[in-house]
Amino acid sequence: MTEDLRLARQIIGRIERDIMDRRGLNYEWEAIDPAIMKEELMPEWERIITTEISSSREAGKMLPPVLDATCGSKTMWFDKNDKRCLYIDNRKGEYPVTRYSRPNTGPTTVAPDKVIDFTDMPFPDGVFHHIVFDPPHLSKLGDTSTFAKVYGKLLPDWRDMLKQGFSECFRVLRCGGTLIFKWCEFEIPLSEVLKLTTEKPLYGHRTGRREKTHWLAFLKALA
Ligand SMILES: C[S@@+](CC[C@H](N)C(=O)[O-])C[C@H]1O[C@@H](n2cnc3c(N)ncnc32)[C@H](O)[C@@H]1O
């Protein structure tokens, strides 16, 4: 219900802008007679509520509750084909690894359910209950390096990339849903990365030999 209301508000805002545009009024600082707005808004609104909200609900129904936005080779998963999760990554394939620190691990296989870029996800708002976001954390890598094959790499404009990734993850997360963010502070401090989202983590935990890997839990506000 909350998600429907949020979607409804977005749609109403969009129609109001259109109505004011048609009348040559500026939405930001001009006002329109509420009676005229109601008269024009209602028929449009009734048409849209039956198409946009129900198609968004339908699309949401087809999706499992969990999204792994950067699944890679799914090393963190107990079950690499857990039916409760939709696994996405922006690449798919087998990447031969020659100098990986764990010997005899074989090639890295990246087999997402869908090849999708986390900066532009084709999902409606508020559809997932839980998201895990474990983006690449290194930027100074050659494309053929083992680390780039296993973990992917940050683009030169990594701030924009991660900012948009956070924004998309929180958009497709439902209100009251949780997001787990994993970050290794090898090159870029966590404090720099947390500046890229306005959401505040609840708590976290450090792992790894040098405790450089952070696991943080976020909660999307209820409304
Ligand atoms: C640190 S690895 C994830 C490891 C994974 N959590 C595991 O358990 O093995 C980061 C992954 O993010 C993917 N990636 C990088 N940029 C992406 C983007 N724009 N959209 C989606 N996935 C991306 C990389 O291909 C890489 O597989």
The ligand as an ORCA input file, in Angstrom:
! r2SCAN-3c Opt
* xyz 0 1
  C      33.204     -7.392     -5.853
  S      32.459     -8.218     -7.205
  C      31.075     -9.031     -6.489
  C      31.427    -10.333     -5.840
  C      30.222    -11.127     -5.392
  N      29.475    -10.416     -4.370
  C      30.581    -12.518     -4.901
  O      30.013    -12.957     -3.893
  O      31.381    -13.185     -5.552
  C      31.695     -6.885     -8.079
  C      30.881     -7.294     -9.297
  O      30.197     -6.104     -9.753
  C      30.093     -6.202    -11.147
  N      29.836     -4.855    -11.711
  C      30.712     -3.862    -11.953
  N      30.103     -2.783    -12.457
  C      28.779     -3.105    -12.527
  C      27.633     -2.402    -12.982
  N      27.709     -1.144    -13.437
  N      26.448     -3.039    -12.927
  C      26.354     -4.326    -12.457
  N      27.421     -5.037    -12.011
  C      28.622     -4.432    -12.053
  C      31.419     -6.782    -11.602
  O      31.306     -7.353    -12.885
  C      31.692     -7.790    -10.488
  O      31.298     -9.079    -10.867
*
